[in-house]
Amino acid sequence: MMARRLCGVLRVRGTTDLLLVLFLAAGFAALPVCALLPSLGGFAVASTVSYVADEALHVRAPGFVRRLATLQLDRTLRFAVRTVMLLALADRMNAPDSLLVAALAVFSAHFALVMLFTALHHAIRRRRVLPLVVRNLDMSALPIPKQPPAVLFRRFLRKLLHLDLAAHVGLLAALATGSRVPAYIGFALTVGVTAGAVAALLGQYVRVRRMPPREEIFAEVNRQLAAHRPEVALYFSFAAVSRDFMYQVNMWIETLEQLDRRPLIILRERASFRHLSRTKLPVLCVPKADDLAELDLSGIRVVLYPGNAGKNVHMLRVAEAKHVFIGHGDSDKLASSNRVSKVYDEIWVAGRAGRDRYRRVRHAISEEAIVEVGRPQLAPIRLHADHTPGPRPVVMYAPTWEGWSDDDCHTSLIPMGVPLIDKLLADDVRILYKPHPLTGRRSAEAAAADRAIRELLEADNERREAVPARSASAAARSRLTWIRARLDELAGRQAGDDAQQTREARPPQHDDAAEWHALHAEWHQLFWESRGPVAHHVVLEQLPTLYECFNQADVLISDVSSVVADFVAGLKPYVLTNAHDLPDEEFRAAYTTAGGAYLLDHACSRLPDILRSVREPRHDPMAPHRRTLKEYVLGPDHPTSMARFNAAVNALADKGAAELAEDRTLWESNDLVG
């Protein structure tokens, strides 16, 4: 337990990484001792250990390396310490003054060249920052220089600092043999190769000075927009962009690709591109409001907003378009019926439950502004009738996070998460644990509960000795890794910096959706087979997807969140946590999705009866309530959600076009009268 806590503090993953940290510390501690003794052999060993451990930790434990940097013990300082200790060793061993002076000059020149390289690198990066980033539009007419080679540009500091190895080895060899030749050879290699790298990057800097001006970039983008003639835009902004938030965009991509109208995706944060999923749609990332105003969006008739953000006002100013809040899930949380939504022309909800939810703010939101369109994203969720149970009941525990404030805290992790897992493990079930991506961001208690649950599941996996599953996992790992790499390639996540992505932006030559879906299906099949039917699993990555976890689960235990509303689509049993032990009637009245749920009290005393409904489907009294709730929350099965969503887009676009035509007629008549 102490080792695990230490790993948590140091941000390393396990015993191996912890040993590497100890080796790194021991190596650096031994350097001054060996230099002052002096001990040439001891210094060589300590220096080697520090080099190897340092490099290994960069690969295995980047969190620990970042923590060192916050303590001002960054990589450059660590290399400088090794160099100073080496010079001290040479002095203590009475090396000739000329050799010491040469060594000092070489190491100083090396660091100076590294500084010059760093300055050039930063200058190139600044010049390659475009006012916008483009995907899936033809930008070949723009003379954007190619990104510098990865050998010069990626992890450059790591490579350059390691060039001192030749000088270090040469000086150590000179001290060991008494000959200066090895030292001078090492010095020449260190300075020569570093100077060559600087010269090569200087050539890249000359090329990057020919970046196209801002006016030329926007002129070309607007030409491409005029050729594409987008009619619908999905607009997204979030202050702290990461993959934790980009699901709000990614969940809508396939829906947009099936619309009758031509769509466009507009993002506002550069980091968004790194987490955007595969799409054939044109994508623009425009960080600055002034630059957004330069785009010709006059053909856009409908703008869809999956989230409420301050930067939405920069798009809401477009009077020619109709603005629609579509959200990113149907939830009973207060945020799902926000009075801020009044700024939109319409609010699209999944079913009648969403409409009723907005009645809470009916003095702000008119009934006519709410349109029921279903949830097109839920098509991959298999129905309960098509589900084949495994040897053990599969319980998916998907608690929400602690929210931005205590008033919005619905998580069960803090009050009952760990006891719940204890009771589930005692009942011999298989657990899929999928915490919210933001779990622990605001609450240390939530983070502690999350860690405790992971440790419980890991320990129980060891107790169950799921050796076949782990062996299968090892056998399938290479294929899973290849599929992930290919999926990233299809999503455009390996295309260089923003300028390089824009330089290579072209309309898709073929639709790779079939390959994307086939690889997704293969990845999930391999993944679940490799896990076996016994082992618990903690889901932290984008894969396996939430809906694939739904398909594996026999029952869901969750909190008040959009996860529950989506799970309802499969008609499987689900459980809502009632951590404050509200009376059942009061809880169901407060939260719509509780209408078809089993309610779990704080002490989890109802858990055995709930699990019985999974093991014995005939003892499932909530089944008819789930069927009723599904239509209430998600809308009818026919017409399909996709058909309803598409019809809503078409209707609003036609309405907007008609109003624009009417306005133009009115303006023209006023001009004639004038």
Secondary structure, DSSP 8 states (H G I E B T S, - for coil): -HHHHHHHHHT--SHHHHHHHHHHHHHHHHHHHHHHTT-HHHHHHHHHHHHHHHHHHHHH-HHHHHHHHHTT--HHHHHHHHHHHHHHHHHHTT--HHHHHHHHHHHHHHHHHHHHHHHHHHHHHHHT--S-EEESS--TTS-------HHHHTTHHHHHHHTHHHHHHHHHHHHHHS-SHHHHHHHHHHHHHHHHHHHHHHHHHHHHTT---HHHHHHHHHHHHHHH---EEEEE--TT-SHHHHHHHHHHHHHHHT-SS-EEEEE--TTHHHH----SS-EEE--SHHHHHHS--TT--EEEESS--GGGHHHHT-TTSEEEE--SS--SSGGGG-GGGGGSSEEEESSHHHHHHGGGGTTTS-GGGEEE---GGGTTS--GGG----SS-EEEEE-----SSGGG---SIIIIIHHHHHHHHHTT-EEEE---TTTTSS-HHHHHHHHHHHHHHHHHHHHHT-HHHHHHHHHHHHHHHHHHHHHHHHTTTTS-SHHHHHHT----SS--HHHHHHHHHHHHHHHHHHHTTT--EE--SSSS-HHHHHHH-SEEEE-SSHHHHHHGGGT--EEEEETT---HHHHHHH-GGGGG-EEEETT-TTHHHHHHHHHSTTS-TTHHHHHHHHHHHH--SSS-HHHHHHHHHHHHHHHHHHHHHHHHHHHHHHHHH-
